[in-house]
Each structure stands twice: as structure tokens, then as C-alpha cells.
Amino acid sequence: MKGDREKYIQMGFSDYISKPIDDDELVEKLNNFLGD
């Protein structure tokens, strides 16, 4: 939903992915957290 990401970031989440999950987006975000 529009605005969900901002809401969760404001609550202290590091990031947010909405459903349905895009595989490429998930891998990109995991790489950012875990390092390349």
C-alpha cells in the first residue's frame, strides 16, 4: 500500500518490501544488509 514503507521506516524498521515480493528487489536488499 502507498505510504506503508514510510510508516514502517518511521517506526524503526530498516527497510520494507511489500507483497508480492519481487525476487530481484529482495536480493538487492539482502545484499545491502549482508554486504556484497
N, C-alpha and C positions, 0 to 999 in steps of 0.2 A: 504494500500500500504506500501511497505517496506520503512522505513525512515520517515513515517508520524508522528509516535509517537515522535521521536526525534525533528522533526521540530516544532511541537506544544509545546513541553516542553520548547524548546529554546525560543519560542515566549511568554512564561509566563503562559501557561496552567498548571494546577496542575496535570493533567493526561489525558489520551486519550484512547478511546475504538473505535475500527473500526467496521464497519458493515460487516456482520451481527453480532448483539450483542449477546454474549453468556451470558445467564441468570446468571450462577454462577460467571462469571467474573464481571458482573455488581453489583451483591450483595456484592461481596468481596470488590470492590472499594468503594461502598456506605458505607459499614461498616467501612472502613478505614477513610473516611471523617467524618462520623457521630459518630463514636465510637461504640463499640460492645454493 
